[in-house]
Amino acid sequence: MFTSGSWKKSSSGEGSDVINPATGEVIATVPKANLDDVNACIQSSREAFQSKEWASIDPAQRGRILQKMATSTYANAKMLAEIESTNNGKTFREALSEIRYGAWTLEYFAGLSDKIEGKTIPVPGNRLNYTLRQPLGVTAHIIPWNFPLQLALRSIAPALAAGCTVIAKPASWTPLSLLAWLECIQGAETGLPENVIQVITGSGSMIGDAIAGSPMVDGIVITGGVDTGKSVMAKASENLTPVTLELGGKGANVVFSDANIKYCAKAVCFGIFMNAGQMCWAGSRLIVHEDIHDALVEAIIAEVAKWPIGPGMSEGVRIGSLVHTTHREDVLNLLKTGLEHGGKVVTGGHKIDGEGAFMQPTVVIDVDVNNPLFQEELFGPVLSVTKFSTDEQALEMVNHSKFGLLNGVWTNDLSRAHRLARDIHSGMISINEYPITFPQTAFTGWKQSGIGIEQSQEALNFYTKVKNVNVKL
């Protein structure tokens, strides 16, 4: 791990094995940091911020450094994608797309680094009143295992653009791509000062608690489950440390009778079976008009039947392994619980025997809105299908969820599309396409899907503090 200015082992000497979930093979061992390592890392990040070498650098120069980091990421994308695929289980095709998206995110925030502006405010009397936006400080980034490098760069890029320092904690199952990326960045001689970025590995609960409870950490960003987010938020509240939480989802594709069934079927498959369904924004609910229910379900089954399943580095594979056999068992158990409440499996429903954590893509029809398959996030390749008959019923169904991240609407009726975009309770809506996002667009959830905004110019608001200055002239 890279902490306090060098690559090092844990001070205790302990390590954790990292496996390839497609084979169960141990492919690496990484340090298991202890509390002393965490505290030293936080102290180094604090010192790097207080030195002002990064926080007070010409913002345009910060942008140039970020641009060099983006260039290095693009140049090493295939190598990083191979590591990602081998460590996470996803296909090489998906991993490569994600790493390039991470590089694009670095490019985007490189261009914003010298555009973080305050404003002047008209006030009574002979006065000048203005605001400054200054770097937040030491930021901690708790990274999930489903998109290990892409989601790390999603928050690291705006933090660096704002002048903050970064402590990144990758998930214990999938730490390798972030470590390899940092090694690439250091080799590219970007000019990034020492300790502005550190990567620490080990127990998520221990490191997360230590970081969230530290008065020397100024902001925490976490992508993960709802329970983990609540735990981090509670710990952070001890020091009133601000948090950005990107948590769970139970996305729905609401499909009306005038939708293009063939195109919609492909998008629905992409939205639930990509990355083996291990996505917070997965379209795991299909809410479809009764007139086209049978035709759309048949098209989805036919489409996913064309998707080969296997190790992510194998040629032509479209669905890779789940991240771990333990996680696969959790998904299968939740599926079993849901089926006890009703529903009929029309394809899939089982693990794939043999080595690795593979599972069949699964479609369940006749799912009631109170069924756990409709309500709970399985985080696997399981699609629940529910019929509706009226627009009002469709809206009620899509909003009948504790989550509100991304939802999709499929219709050629422009008025209906905009009306639903207004009335659906979620942070993101996609019409006639699913899923989709860009570095310049806000990634944000409502309800239990989170707090705060990732991506877009608005993400910079979290990484800066507003200072008001009043001058009596």
C-alpha positions as CSV (number, residue, x, y, z in Angstrom):
1,M,0.0,0.0,0.0
2,F,1.2,3.6,-0.5
3,T,1.1,5.6,2.7
4,S,3.3,8.3,4.3
5,G,5.4,8.7,1.2
6,S,6.3,5.1,0.3
7,W,5.1,1.7,-0.8
8,K,5.0,-0.4,2.4
9,K,3.6,-3.4,4.2
10,S,1.5,-3.1,7.3
11,S,3.5,-2.3,10.4
12,S,2.2,-5.5,11.9
13,G,3.3,-7.5,8.9
14,E,-0.2,-8.9,8.3
15,G,-1.6,-9.4,4.8
16,S,-4.8,-10.5,3.1
17,D,-5.1,-12.8,0.1
18,V,-6.8,-11.5,-3.0
19,I,-8.5,-14.0,-5.3
20,N,-9.7,-14.3,-8.9
21,P,-13.4,-15.0,-8.4
22,A,-13.7,-16.8,-11.7
23,T,-11.3,-19.5,-10.6
24,G,-10.9,-19.1,-6.8
25,E,-7.1,-18.7,-7.3
26,V,-5.1,-16.5,-5.0
27,I,-3.6,-13.9,-7.3
28,A,-2.0,-11.4,-4.8
29,T,-1.5,-10.6,-1.1
30,V,-2.0,-7.0,0.1
31,P,-1.1,-5.4,3.4
32,K,-3.7,-5.5,6.2
33,A,-3.3,-2.1,7.8
34,N,-3.6,-1.7,11.6
35,L,-4.7,1.4,13.6
36,D,-1.2,2.8,13.7
37,D,-1.0,2.7,9.9
38,V,-4.3,4.4,9.6
39,N,-3.4,7.2,12.0
40,A,0.0,7.7,10.3
41,C,-1.7,7.9,6.9
42,I,-4.2,10.5,8.2
43,Q,-1.4,12.5,9.7
44,S,0.6,12.5,6.4
45,S,-2.5,13.6,4.5
46,R,-3.0,16.4,7.0
47,E,0.6,17.6,6.7
48,A,0.4,17.4,2.9
49,F,-2.7,19.7,2.9
50,Q,-1.3,22.1,5.5
51,S,2.0,22.5,3.5
52,K,-0.1,24.4,0.9
53,E,2.0,22.9,-1.9
54,W,-1.1,21.4,-3.5
55,A,-3.9,23.6,-2.0
56,S,-2.2,26.8,-3.0
57,I,-0.7,25.8,-6.4
58,D,-1.8,27.7,-9.5
59,P,-5.2,26.1,-10.2
60,A,-4.3,25.9,-13.9
61,Q,-1.2,23.9,-12.9
62,R,-3.4,21.5,-10.9
63,G,-5.4,21.0,-14.1
64,R,-2.3,20.2,-16.1
65,I,-1.3,17.6,-13.5
66,L,-4.8,16.0,-13.6
67,Q,-4.5,16.0,-17.4
68,K,-1.2,14.1,-17.2
69,M,-2.9,11.6,-14.8
70,A,-5.7,11.2,-17.4
71,T,-3.2,10.6,-20.2
72,S,-1.4,8.0,-18.1
73,T,-4.7,6.3,-17.3
74,Y,-5.6,6.1,-21.0
75,A,-2.1,4.8,-21.9
76,N,-2.3,2.0,-19.3
77,A,-6.0,1.2,-19.7
78,K,-5.7,-2.3,-21.2
79,M,-3.2,-3.4,-18.4
80,L,-5.5,-1.9,-15.7
81,A,-8.5,-3.5,-17.3
82,E,-6.9,-6.9,-17.2
83,I,-6.1,-6.5,-13.5
84,E,-9.7,-5.3,-12.9
85,S,-11.2,-8.2,-14.8
86,T,-9.0,-10.8,-13.0
87,N,-9.6,-9.3,-9.6
88,N,-13.3,-8.4,-9.8
89,G,-14.6,-11.1,-12.2
90,K,-16.2,-8.7,-14.7
91,T,-15.5,-9.0,-18.4
92,F,-12.4,-7.3,-19.9
93,R,-14.7,-5.4,-22.3
94,E,-16.6,-3.8,-19.3
95,A,-13.4,-3.2,-17.4
96,L,-11.8,-1.4,-20.3
97,S,-14.8,0.8,-20.8
98,E,-14.8,1.7,-17.1
99,I,-11.1,2.6,-16.9
100,R,-11.4,4.8,-19.9
101,Y,-14.5,6.5,-18.3
102,G,-12.2,7.1,-15.2
103,A,-9.7,8.8,-17.5
104,W,-12.4,10.9,-19.0
105,T,-13.5,11.9,-15.5
106,L,-9.9,13.1,-14.8
107,E,-9.9,15.1,-18.0
108,Y,-13.2,16.7,-17.2
109,F,-12.2,17.9,-13.7
110,A,-8.8,18.9,-15.1
111,G,-10.7,21.5,-17.1
112,L,-12.6,22.7,-14.1
113,S,-9.7,23.2,-11.7
114,D,-9.2,26.9,-12.5
115,K,-12.9,27.6,-12.7
116,I,-13.8,27.3,-9.0
117,E,-15.1,30.8,-8.4
118,G,-16.6,32.9,-5.7
119,K,-19.0,35.7,-6.3
120,T,-19.7,39.3,-5.3
121,I,-22.9,40.0,-3.4
122,P,-24.7,43.4,-3.3
123,V,-25.2,44.5,0.3
124,P,-26.4,47.8,1.8
125,G,-24.0,50.7,2.4
126,N,-20.4,51.5,1.3
127,R,-19.3,47.9,1.4
128,L,-17.8,45.2,-0.8
129,N,-19.0,41.7,0.0
130,Y,-17.7,38.6,-1.7
131,T,-17.2,34.8,-1.3
132,L,-14.2,32.5,-1.7
133,R,-14.3,28.8,-2.4
134,Q,-11.4,27.1,-0.6
135,P,-10.3,23.5,-0.5
136,L,-12.2,21.3,2.0
137,G,-9.0,19.6,3.3
138,V,-8.2,15.9,3.9
139,T,-10.8,13.7,2.1
140,A,-11.3,10.0,2.7
141,H,-12.7,7.9,-0.1
142,I,-14.2,4.5,0.7
143,I,-14.4,2.6,-2.6
144,P,-16.8,-0.3,-3.4
145,W,-15.8,-3.6,-5.1
146,N,-18.2,-3.5,-8.0
147,F,-16.5,-0.7,-10.0
148,P,-13.2,-0.5,-8.1
149,L,-11.2,1.9,-10.2
150,Q,-13.9,3.9,-12.0
151,L,-15.7,4.8,-8.8
152,A,-12.4,5.6,-7.1
153,L,-11.5,8.1,-9.9
154,R,-15.0,9.5,-9.8
155,S,-14.4,11.1,-6.4
156,I,-10.6,11.4,-6.5
157,A,-10.7,13.7,-9.6
158,P,-12.9,16.5,-8.1
159,A,-11.1,16.3,-4.8
160,L,-7.8,16.9,-6.5
161,A,-9.2,19.6,-8.8
162,A,-10.4,21.5,-5.7
163,G,-7.0,21.3,-4.0
164,C,-7.8,18.6,-1.4
165,T,-5.6,15.7,-0.3
166,V,-6.9,12.1,-0.7
167,I,-6.9,8.9,1.3
168,A,-8.4,6.1,-0.7
169,K,-9.5,2.8,0.9
170,P,-10.3,0.2,-1.8
171,A,-12.6,-2.7,-1.0
172,S,-10.8,-5.7,0.6
173,W,-12.0,-8.0,-2.2
174,T,-10.8,-5.7,-5.1
175,P,-7.8,-3.5,-4.2
176,L,-5.5,-4.3,-7.1
177,S,-6.5,-1.9,-9.8
178,L,-6.3,1.2,-7.6
179,L,-2.8,0.2,-6.4
180,A,-1.7,-0.5,-10.0
181,W,-3.2,2.9,-11.2
182,L,-1.3,4.8,-8.5
183,E,1.9,3.1,-9.5
184,C,1.3,4.2,-13.1
185,I,0.6,7.8,-12.0
186,Q,3.9,7.9,-10.1
187,G,5.8,6.4,-13.0
188,A,4.4,9.1,-15.3
189,E,6.0,11.9,-13.3
190,T,2.9,14.1,-13.3
191,G,4.3,16.5,-10.7
192,L,1.7,15.5,-8.1
193,P,3.3,16.4,-4.7
194,E,4.0,13.6,-2.2
195,N,1.2,12.3,0.0
196,V,-1.5,14.2,-1.9
197,I,-2.8,10.7,-2.8
198,Q,-2.4,7.7,-0.5
199,V,-4.0,4.2,-0.8
200,I,-4.4,2.1,2.3
201,T,-5.6,-1.5,2.3
202,G,-7.1,-3.7,5.0
203,S,-10.3,-4.2,7.0
204,G,-13.1,-2.0,5.8
205,S,-14.8,-1.7,9.2
206,M,-11.7,-0.9,11.1
207,I,-10.2,1.6,8.6
208,G,-13.7,3.1,8.0
209,D,-14.3,3.7,11.7
210,A,-10.9,5.2,12.2
211,I,-11.2,7.5,9.3
212,A,-14.8,8.5,9.9
213,G,-14.0,9.2,13.6
214,S,-10.9,11.2,13.0
215,P,-11.0,15.0,13.7
216,M,-8.2,15.4,11.1
217,V,-10.4,14.2,8.2
218,D,-12.5,17.0,6.7
219,G,-14.8,15.0,4.4
220,I,-15.8,11.4,3.7
221,V,-17.1,9.9,0.4
222,I,-18.4,6.4,0.4
223,T,-20.1,4.2,-2.2
224,G,-21.6,1.2,-0.6
225,G,-24.7,-0.4,1.1
226,V,-27.2,1.5,3.1
227,D,-26.2,0.0,6.4
228,T,-22.5,0.9,5.8
229,G,-23.4,4.4,4.8
230,K,-25.5,4.9,8.0
231,S,-22.6,3.6,10.1
232,V,-20.1,5.9,8.5
233,M,-22.5,8.9,8.8
234,A,-23.1,8.1,12.5
235,K,-19.3,8.0,13.2
236,A,-18.7,11.1,11.1
237,S,-21.3,13.0,13.1
238,E,-19.1,12.9,16.2
239,N,-16.9,15.6,14.6
240,L,-19.6,17.0,12.3
241,T,-17.6,15.7,9.3
242,P,-19.5,16.2,6.1
243,V,-20.3,13.1,4.0
244,T,-21.3,12.2,0.5
245,L,-23.1,8.9,0.4
246,E,-23.8,7.0,-2.8
247,L,-25.7,3.9,-1.6
248,G,-28.2,1.4,-2.8
249,G,-30.7,1.3,-5.6
250,K,-33.7,-0.6,-7.0
251,G,-34.0,1.0,-10.4
252,A,-37.1,0.4,-12.6
253,N,-37.6,0.5,-16.3
254,V,-41.2,1.6,-16.9
255,V,-42.1,0.4,-20.3
256,F,-45.3,1.7,-22.1
257,S,-47.1,-0.1,-24.9
258,D,-45.7,2.4,-27.6
259,A,-42.0,1.5,-26.7
260,N,-39.6,-0.1,-29.2
261,I,-39.6,-3.6,-27.8
262,K,-36.5,-4.9,-29.6
263,Y,-34.3,-1.9,-28.5
264,C,-35.8,-1.8,-25.0
265,A,-35.1,-5.5,-24.5
266,K,-31.4,-5.0,-25.2
267,A,-31.2,-2.0,-22.9
268,V,-33.0,-3.9,-20.1
269,C,-30.5,-6.7,-20.4
270,F,-27.6,-4.3,-20.4
271,G,-29.1,-2.6,-17.3
272,I,-29.4,-5.7,-15.2
273,F,-27.0,-8.3,-16.5
274,M,-24.0,-6.1,-17.1
275,N,-21.4,-6.6,-14.4
276,A,-23.5,-9.6,-13.4
277,G,-26.1,-7.2,-12.0
278,Q,-23.7,-5.9,-9.3
279,M,-24.6,-2.3,-9.8
280,C,-26.3,0.3,-7.5
281,W,-28.1,1.7,-10.6
282,A,-29.1,-1.7,-12.0
283,G,-32.5,-1.8,-13.6
284,S,-33.6,-4.7,-11.5
285,R,-37.3,-3.9,-11.7
286,L,-39.2,-4.1,-15.0
287,I,-42.6,-2.4,-14.8
288,V,-44.3,-3.2,-18.2
289,H,-47.7,-2.4,-19.7
290,E,-49.9,-5.5,-19.8
291,D,-50.4,-5.2,-23.6
292,I,-46.7,-5.9,-24.4
293,H,-45.7,-7.8,-21.3
294,D,-45.4,-11.2,-23.0
295,A,-43.6,-9.9,-26.1
296,L,-41.0,-7.9,-24.1
297,V,-40.3,-10.8,-21.7
298,E,-39.8,-13.1,-24.6
299,A,-37.4,-10.6,-26.3
300,I,-35.4,-10.2,-23.1
301,I,-35.0,-14.0,-22.7
302,A,-34.0,-14.3,-26.3
303,E,-31.5,-11.5,-26.0
304,V,-29.7,-12.7,-22.8
305,A,-29.5,-16.2,-24.3
306,K,-27.0,-14.7,-26.8
307,W,-24.7,-13.5,-23.9
308,P,-21.9,-16.0,-23.2
309,I,-21.0,-16.5,-19.6
310,G,-17.5,-17.2,-18.4
311,P,-14.2,-15.9,-17.1
312,G,-13.9,-12.2,-17.8
313,M,-10.7,-12.5,-19.8
314,S,-12.1,-15.1,-22.1
315,E,-12.9,-14.0,-25.7
316,G,-16.5,-13.0,-26.4
317,V,-17.8,-13.3,-22.8
318,R,-20.7,-10.9,-22.0
319,I,-21.4,-12.0,-18.4
320,G,-18.5,-12.6,-16.0
321,S,-18.3,-14.0,-12.5
322,L,-19.8,-12.5,-9.4
323,V,-17.2,-10.9,-7.1
324,H,-17.1,-13.8,-4.6
325,T,-18.9,-17.1,-3.9
326,T,-20.0,-15.6,-0.6
327,H,-21.8,-12.8,-2.4
328,R,-23.4,-15.3,-4.9
329,E,-24.9,-17.3,-2.0
330,D,-26.3,-14.0,-0.6
331,V,-28.0,-13.3,-4.0
332,L,-29.4,-16.8,-4.3
333,N,-30.7,-16.7,-0.7
334,L,-32.5,-13.4,-1.4
335,L,-33.9,-14.9,-4.6
336,K,-35.2,-17.9,-2.7
337,T,-36.8,-15.7,-0.1
338,G,-38.5,-13.6,-2.8
339,L,-39.9,-16.6,-4.6
340,E,-41.5,-17.8,-1.4
341,H,-43.6,-14.6,-1.6
342,G,-44.6,-15.4,-5.2
343,G,-43.3,-15.0,-8.8
344,K,-42.3,-17.4,-11.5
345,V,-38.8,-18.0,-12.8
346,V,-38.9,-18.0,-16.6
347,T,-35.1,-18.2,-17.2
348,G,-32.1,-18.9,-15.0
349,G,-32.5,-19.0,-11.2
350,H,-29.4,-21.1,-10.3
351,K,-25.7,-20.9,-9.7
352,I,-23.5,-22.4,-12.4
353,D,-21.6,-25.5,-11.1
354,G,-17.9,-25.7,-11.2
355,E,-15.1,-23.3,-10.2
356,G,-15.8,-19.6,-9.8
357,A,-18.7,-17.5,-8.6
358,F,-20.9,-17.7,-11.7
359,M,-24.7,-17.5,-11.8
360,Q,-27.3,-17.7,-14.5
361,P,-29.0,-14.5,-15.6
362,T,-32.5,-14.7,-14.0
363,V,-35.9,-13.3,-15.0
364,V,-38.9,-13.6,-12.6
365,I,-42.4,-12.7,-13.7
366,D,-45.6,-12.0,-11.8
367,V,-43.8,-10.2,-9.0
368,D,-46.0,-8.3,-6.6
369,V,-45.0,-4.8,-5.4
370,N,-44.6,-6.0,-1.8
371,N,-42.4,-9.0,-2.8
372,P,-38.7,-8.7,-1.6
373,L,-37.7,-9.1,-5.3
374,F,-39.5,-5.8,-6.0
375,Q,-38.3,-4.0,-2.8
376,E,-34.9,-5.3,-1.9
377,E,-31.5,-4.8,-3.6
378,L,-30.2,-8.2,-4.6
379,F,-27.1,-6.9,-6.2
380,G,-27.0,-9.7,-8.7
381,P,-28.3,-10.8,-12.2
382,V,-32.0,-11.0,-11.2
383,L,-34.8,-9.1,-13.0
384,S,-38.3,-8.9,-11.5
385,V,-41.2,-8.2,-13.8
386,T,-44.5,-6.6,-12.8
387,K,-47.4,-5.6,-15.0
388,F,-49.4,-2.3,-15.0
389,S,-52.4,-1.1,-16.9
390,T,-52.6,2.7,-16.5
391,D,-50.1,5.6,-16.3
392,E,-51.2,6.3,-12.7
393,Q,-50.6,2.8,-11.7
394,A,-47.1,2.7,-13.3
395,L,-46.1,5.9,-11.4
396,E,-47.3,4.5,-8.1
397,M,-45.4,1.3,-8.7
398,V,-42.1,2.9,-9.6
399,N,-42.3,5.2,-6.5
400,H,-43.2,2.3,-4.2
401,S,-39.5,1.9,-3.1
402,K,-37.2,3.1,-0.4
403,F,-34.6,3.8,-3.1
404,G,-34.4,6.6,-5.6
405,L,-31.3,6.4,-7.7
406,L,-31.8,5.9,-11.5
407,N,-35.2,5.0,-13.1
408,G,-36.0,4.6,-16.8
409,V,-39.0,5.5,-18.9
410,W,-39.8,4.0,-22.3
411,T,-42.4,5.7,-24.4
412,N,-42.7,7.8,-27.6
413,D,-45.3,10.1,-26.0
414,L,-43.3,13.3,-25.2
415,S,-45.8,14.6,-22.7
416,R,-45.9,11.4,-20.8
417,A,-42.1,11.1,-20.7
418,H,-41.6,14.6,-19.2
419,R,-44.5,14.2,-16.8
420,L,-43.0,11.0,-15.4
421,A,-39.5,12.5,-15.3
422,R,-41.0,15.2,-13.1
423,D,-43.0,12.9,-10.8
424,I,-40.8,9.9,-10.3
425,H,-39.0,10.2,-6.9
426,S,-35.4,9.6,-7.9
427,G,-32.2,11.6,-8.5
428,M,-31.8,10.5,-12.1
429,I,-34.3,9.6,-14.9
430,S,-33.3,8.2,-18.3
431,I,-35.8,8.2,-21.1
432,N,-35.6,5.6,-23.9
433,E,-32.1,4.6,-22.8
434,Y,-30.7,2.7,-19.8
435,P,-28.4,3.0,-18.0
436,I,-26.5,6.1,-18.9
437,T,-24.3,8.8,-17.3
438,F,-21.4,11.1,-18.1
439,P,-18.7,12.9,-16.1
440,Q,-20.4,16.2,-16.7
441,T,-23.8,15.0,-15.4
442,A,-24.9,14.7,-11.8
443,F,-24.9,11.2,-10.3
444,T,-27.2,11.5,-7.3
445,G,-29.7,9.5,-5.4
446,W,-32.9,10.4,-3.4
447,K,-34.3,8.6,-0.3
448,Q,-32.1,5.8,0.9
449,S,-30.0,5.9,-2.3
450,G,-27.8,8.5,-0.7
451,I,-26.8,12.1,0.1
452,G,-24.9,14.5,-2.1
453,I,-23.7,14.6,-5.8
454,E,-21.0,12.7,-7.6
455,Q,-19.8,13.9,-11.0
456,S,-20.6,17.3,-12.7
457,Q,-19.6,20.7,-11.6
458,E,-21.8,20.4,-8.6
459,A,-19.6,17.7,-7.1
460,L,-17.0,20.4,-6.5
461,N,-19.3,22.0,-4.0
462,F,-18.6,19.1,-1.5
463,Y,-14.8,19.5,-1.9
464,T,-14.8,23.3,-1.2
465,K,-15.7,25.5,1.7
466,V,-17.5,28.8,1.3
467,K,-16.0,31.8,3.0
468,N,-17.8,35.2,3.1
469,V,-15.7,38.3,3.2
470,N,-17.2,41.7,4.1
471,V,-15.2,44.9,3.5
472,K,-16.3,48.3,4.9
473,L,-15.0,50.8,2.3
